[in-house]
Amino acid sequence: MKILLVFDHPAHFYLFRNFYKYLKNNKIDVTVIARRKDVLLELLEYENIDYKQLSKSGNSVYFYIIEFFLRLYGIIKLQMNEGFKLAFGTSELVPLLTLFFKDVTSLYFNEDDDDVVKIYSYLTAPFATKIINPVCLKSKKWQKKRILHNTYHELAYLHPNNFTPDVTVLKKYNLTEREYIVVRFSAFRAHHDIGEHGLSSQLWKRIKILCSGYRIVKSLEDENSHQVAPWDMHHVLAFSKMLISDSQTMTAEAAVLGVPSARYNSFVGKISYLEELEHKYDLTYGFRPGQDNKMIHKINKIISKKNIHEEWHKRKMKMLSEKIDFNDWMVKYFNTLI
């Protein structure tokens, strides 16, 4: 059986990395398709994962549309040559394979609510064989296609079964545990980001002054140079004082690692899995544009509290007691398919 994995974003690499290793260790024929997005190709090369690149990404919606059709043509041509039976991914290419090739079973993984990515949902869900969602998501359509799991994507690679933070990594960057703050800036260039907003330069100036007693470790999406190597970032994040971000994924990563975080963007209040991490497990805080003062107050409260990580550890352990290892779930689900 030939398996296809489609990676469009570094988060997709992490989501399927351990599953990919399982397939390879069990001598299963697996092909990876990837696009140049942020540090994705660097991560694949660092892990010595062979991949096929069907296109080069651009920095606008116009280039995204052109790239989409180039990738669609490329994956159709590849399918005709290889004859994949199962396709996994969060990319729109995965369900579209089933549209053109009825003998392909497409497993479309998504952790965003349909209302948050409306266009994307209508482009993917009608064609997917199965839609794999966290149980906390709000879904109205395509109910018969949905396979629900009680966990988060981030627990496919940051669950304690799959990841152990290494404090010695900090020496590479001259960092001291809990004496630095990680800041993540998103590019907001995806198609679903049109009209959405993140951290402004004015708010960042205020935050920077507030955090003057801590070293700042910056992570900028789509930058060519990196203060921290991509493969070290989760270790660095795990031992930080807190995360300040306008990124969905890194906020969830901090939460499941038990690191306090403050997120600022116009998606706050709309994304169910982040709402659950915030309001059920108290592991993160979200702020919408216009709530600058509330965010400043919360950041000040977090950095002023000395034993805050003991408190967050307890909250993390409560969350982990109620969630499952998502990679283990994928492996078991895969075995039911074959």
N, C-alpha and C positions, 0 to 999 in steps of 0.2 A: 504494500500500500504506500503510495506516494503522498506526502504531507506538505502543504504550503503554509508558511508563516509570513505575514505581511506586516512590516514595521514602518510606520510613518513618522514616529516621534520617539525621542529617548525613553519616554514612559512606557512605550510598547515593548522596547527592548527589555526593560526591567520586568515588565509583566510576564513575558514569555521566556526569559533567560533560563530559568531552572527547568521549565517544561521542555525547552529545546535540548537541554543537557540530558534529560530523561529519555527523549526520543533517540538521541545519538547513542547513548549508553546501551539502548536496547536494539541497536542496529536497524532502526527505522529510517527509511529514506525521506529526509526532510530538506526542503529548499527554503531559503530566506530571501525575501525581497525587501529592499530598504530604499529610502530616499534621503537626500542630503537635507537634514533638518537639525539645526542646533548641533549637538555633539553625538548624534546617533551613529554616524559612520565611525567616529573615533572609538566609541564604546564597542562596536562590533569587531573592529580591528584589534583592539586591546584584548578582547576575549577570544581572538582567533576564530571568529565565526565567519565562514564563507557566506557571501551574499551577492545578490544581483541587483544592480542599480538601473532602473528603467528610465530615469529622467533626472534633470537637475531642477531644484526648486528655485522660485523667485521670491521677491519681497512684496508682492501685491496680489490682490484678488485676481487681477488680469492674468498675471503669470501663473497663478494657481489653477485657473481654468485651462490654460494651455497645457500645463503640466499634467492635469487630470486626464486629458484625452491621450496624451503621450503614454502615460502609465497604463491607461485602460487598453490601448492598442498593444502595449508590451506584454501585459499579463495575459491577454487573449492569445497572443502568439506563443507565449510560453506554455500555456495550458494545452494548446494544440500539439506541442512537441512532447510535453512531459506526462500529460494525463493524470493530474492530481485528483485524488478522491476526497480528501478533506482539506479545507482551507480555514485557517484560524487568523483572527486579527481584529483590530478596532478600526481598520481602514474601510472606506466605502468600496474599495476594490474587491473585498472578500465576498459580500453578498452579490455584487454584480457578476461575479464569476458564475453563480448559480443561474442568473438571468440568461446568460449565453450558453451555459453548459449544464444541462439538467441532471447529469450524473455526478456533479460535484456537490458535496455536503458543505455548506458554508456556516461557520460558527462565528457570529458577530458579537464581540465583547464590547460592552458599553457601560460606563458608570455615570453618564450625564442624563438628566431627565429629558424626555422628548421635547418638552416646551422650551428648554434652554437651547437646544440645537434642532430647531424645527425643520429647516431645509435638509440638514444632514439625515434626520430621522426618516423623512419621506424619500430620500435618495437611497437609503440602505434597508430599512426594516421590511418593506414589502417583498424584497427579493431574498433576504436571508433565510436559510433553512431553520436556524435557531438563533435567538437573541439571548445572550448571556448577561444578566443584570444582577446587581445587588438587590436584595429583597426590600431595602428601604426606598428604592426609587419610586417615583410616582409615574405610573404608566396607565394609559387608557386604551390604546389600540394594540393590535397584533398580539393579544393575550395568549393565544394558542401556541405562538412561536416562542414564548419567553420561558427560559430556564432560570430560576432564581437561586441565588446562593446567599448565605448569611455571612458575608465578609466584604472586604474592600480589595480593589486591585492592588493596592500598596502592600497588602499582606501576602501577596504571591512572592515578594522578594524581601520584605522587612519583618515578616513574622519571625519570632525567635528560632523557629525551626530552620529558617533559611538565611539568617543574618545575625552576626555577632559583632557589635561595634568594636573597633580596634583603636584603643587610645594612643597607641604608639604612632599612628598615622599623623597625629598632631605635631610631632617633632619635625616632620618634613616641611611644615609651614610655620614653625616657631610659634605655635598656638598653645595656650594653657587652658585646661578644662574649665568651662563655665565663665571664662574671662573674655569671650568674644561673642558677637552677635552676627548671625548669618542674615543677609539681605538678598532677596531674590526679586529681580525685575523681569516681568514678562514683556514680550515684544508686542503683543496685541495685534498680530498681523494675520491670524487665522480667519477663515471666512465667517465663523460664528462670533468673532470679536468686533465685527463692524458696529460702530456706535457705542462700544463698551469702553470703560475707562479704568485705569489703575492708579498707582501712586503718582502724584504730581511732583514736580520739582520743588514747589513751595512747601508741600507737606514733608517731603524728604529732608529739606533743610531744617525744619523744626525737629524731626525725629533724630537727625544726626547730632544736633546740639544736645538733645536729651540723653543720647547714648554715648556722650563724649568720654565716659569712664571706661568704655569697652572698645576693643579692637573690632573693626567692621570687616567682615568677609563678604564680598559682593559676588553674586552670581547673576549674570545678564544673559538672557535668552538670545540666541543667534549671534553671539559675539565670537570673534575669531581667536581671542586669547582668553585664558581662564586663570583666575587667581588660585583656584584649587582644581586639580585634575578631576575630570568627571567621575572616574572610578573611585575617587577618594571622598566624594562629596557627602555620601550618606554617613560615613564615619565622622567627618567633620561636623555635620549637622547634629549627630547624636550626642555630642559632647558640648554643644553650644549653650549659651545662656538662654537664647530664644531665637525664633525666626520672625523676621518682618518681611512681608511679601505681598505681591498682588497676583501670585500664582496659585491656581487650584491644586495642582499635583504636589508641589513641594509643601504646601500647607498640610495636606493629608499625610505626607511622609513624616513631617515633624510630629504630627498628632500621634501616629501609630508608634513612633519612637519614644513618646513621652516627653517631648520638648515643647514648651509653651510657644504659641505663635499668634501673631496678629496679622490678619489679611485685610487688604483694602482694595476693593474694586466693585464694579456695578453688578457683578454676578452674586454678590452676597445676598442670602435669603432665598435664592432660587435653586440651589443645587442640593439635592436631598442628602447625599452621603456626607457632605460637609456640614449640613445642618444637624445631622445626627451626631457627628463628632463634636460639634459645638454644644448642642443643647441637651443631648442625652448623656454624653461622657465628659463634658466640660474640659475638653483637651485643646480647644482653639477658640479664637474670637474673630468674628467677621465685622467689618465696618464698610458702609456704603459711602460714596461721595457725598460730602456735606456733614459727615460725622467725624471730621478731623479732630476736634477737641476730645471726643470720646475715645478715639484711638490713642491720642497722646496720653490721656489719663491712664488708660489700661496698660500701655507700654511702661509708663513710669511705675505703676503698681507691680508689674512683673519683675522689672529689674531691681526694684527696691527690696524684694522679698528674698531672704537668704536661703530658706529651706524649701523653696518652691518646687524643686525637682523631686523631692521626696513625695510631695503632694501629687505631682503629675505622674510619678511612678505608680502610685496607688490607682489613679484614674486609668492609666494605661493597662494595668493588670486586670481591672474590672472589664474594660473593653475586650481584652484578649480572651478573657474567660467566656465571653459571649459570642466571639467570632472564631472562624476556622482558618486554618492555613489554606490559602487560596490555591497555591501550587499543588498541594495534595489533592484538593478538590478537582483540579484540572486533570491530573493524572488518572484519578478514579473515573471521572466522567469519560475521558478518552478511552479507557479500557471497556466501558460499556458500549461504546460505539463500534469497537472492533471485535 
